Amino acid sequence: MTFAEKFAAFANWNLYLWLALFCLTLTIELLGIFHGHTDTTLTYLIRTTVPAWARAMILGWLVYHFLIA
């Protein structure tokens, strides 16, 4: 199965929801960065609420999942 066939297999609502969430996340991040309110970005929220060991664990799993496996 080619990438185009796999991509076409998703329902349209999945694609629209993904695009809307991506645009919302990007907008929040960029508004926080360009207006000097770095304490309102999602990155700041994650860094202040999620412990460093959990972030390292998640990053390690993502590296394993997408690069090694």
C-alpha positions, 0 to 999 in steps of 0.5 A, spaced: 500 500 500 502 506 497 502 512 502 497 516 497 493 510 498 494 510 506 492 517 506 486 516 502 483 511 507 482 516 512 475 519 513 475 527 512 473 529 519 480 526 521 484 530 516 480 536 518 480 535 526 488 534 525 488 540 521 484 544 526 488 542 532 495 543 528 493 550 526 490 552 533 497 549 536 501 553 532 497 560 533 497 559 540 505 558 540 506 563 535 502 569 538 506 567 545 512 568 542 512 574 537 508 578 543 513 576 548 508 572 552 512 566 553 509 564 559 502 563 555 505 558 550 504 550 550 511 549 550 512 553 557 506 549 560 509 543 558 516 545 561 512 547 568 507 542 569 511 535 566 517 533 570 523 532 566 524 525 567 517 524 564 519 528 558 525 524 557 521 518 557 516 520 552 522 523 548 526 516 548 519 513 546 518 517 540 525 516 538 525 509 539 518 509 535 519 513 529 527 512 528 529 505 530 523 501 530 
